[in-house]
């Protein structure tokens, strides 16, 4: 099993690479020997010099969701009970009720996970056409244009 993109290197490999570079092995040779990139070695050296850590960065990856599963169920009930609600209205409700601030994208993704959409429904009828469909008005002293 080899290394996959997005996967962190093991701590053992990190330690061996840095130990080899500290032992005067050229960076290019260490990269070839251990199967890592040259950029990785330089980044690891810089991170160790600045922070003193050689381990996996604890801040990498996705941040946890702001809405708990219970809050998501409450959100789903709120959206279902109000056909035609907009994303902005949902965001305002989330800020007022549960006290959670969500971006438009996060609100959209939460609704998508719940199987909900903000498409127009029969409850939101259109205003109608503005110019089409009406008969032409008669001009004084003239004929009605079709």
N, C-alpha and C positions, 0 to 999 in steps of 0.2 A: 504494500500500500504506500503510495507516494504522497507528496505534499500537494494539496489542492489550493487553488486560488481563494483567498479570503480566510484561509485557515492559518492559525498562528504556528510558528515554529516551536518545537518542544524546548523546555528549559535546558535539557541536556545538550541539545544542538547549539543553543545560544551560548552556553558556557564554553563548549569546545571551540567554537568559532572565535570568540573573544580571547580565549586563552592562547590560541594559535597566533592571532594577530599581536597580542601582547608579547609573545615569544619571538618576535621579529620575523614572522612569516609575512611575506607581501600580501596585500589585500586581494590582489587578483588571483594569486595562487590559492589563498584560503577560500575564495569564492568557488573556484573550480573544484577544490578538494572536497568541500562540504556540500556542494550543490546549491549554494545560495547566490543571490545577486550581489554585485559590488555595492550597489546602492543600499542594500539591507545592512551590510557591514558598517558602512559609514554612518548610517542612521542609528544603528545600535551603539556605535562608539560615541556619537554626539549625545545620545540620550543618557548613556552612562556617565559622561562627563558633566552634563547639566544637572541630572536628577540623582545620579548615583544608583539607579535601578537598572537591572538587566532583564527583568521579567516582562511578562505580557502586560501591555498597557491596559489598566482596568477601565479606561474610558472608551475603549473601542467598541464598535457594534452599535446596535440600535438602543435608543433610550426606551424605558418602559412606557406603556400606555398610561395616559392620565386618567382615563375612565376605568373604574373597577367593573367587574361583570354585573354587579347589582345596578350600578349607574347606567350601564349600557341597556339593561332591560327597562329601566325607567325611561331612558331616552327613546327606546323603541315604542313604548306605550304612548309617550307624548307625541311622537311623530305620527303614529297611526291614528290617534284621536283628532288630529288636525290636518285634514287633507289640504294640500295647497300651501303648506308652510314652507318658508324659504330657509336657506342656509343661515342667513343673517338672523332670522327670528329664532332658529334653533340655538345659535351661538349666544344670543341675548338671554334665552331661557336657561342655558347651561351656566351662564355667569350668575344669573339671579338665584336659581334654585340650588343646584349642587355646589355652586361656587367654583366651577372649573372653567378656566380659560382655554379654549381650543381654537386653533387656526381654522380657516375655511377648509383647507385640505384635510386636516385631521377630522373635522366634522363630517366631511364627505366620505372619508374612509370608514369612520365608525358606522355611518348609515349603510354603507356598502357591505360591511361585515354582518350587519343585522338583516341584510336582504331587502333594504328599503331604498327607494329612489325619490327624487324630487321632480319627477316628470309631471306634466300637467295631467290633471284628472278631471272627470266630468264635473266635479264640484267647482273647478276653476274654469268657467266658461269664458270664451273669448269675447272681446268687446265688439267684434264685428268688423266688417270692412268699412273703410271710410268713404271711398269714392265709387266703388264698383257696386253694381246691383241696383242702383237707383235709376229710375227713369229720368231722361233728360228733361229739363224744365223748358217750357215754351218761352221763346223770346217774344217780346211784345210786337205784334204785327207780323210775326214770321211763323214758319212751320216748326214742328217739334222735330228735333234731330234724333235719329235712332241711336 
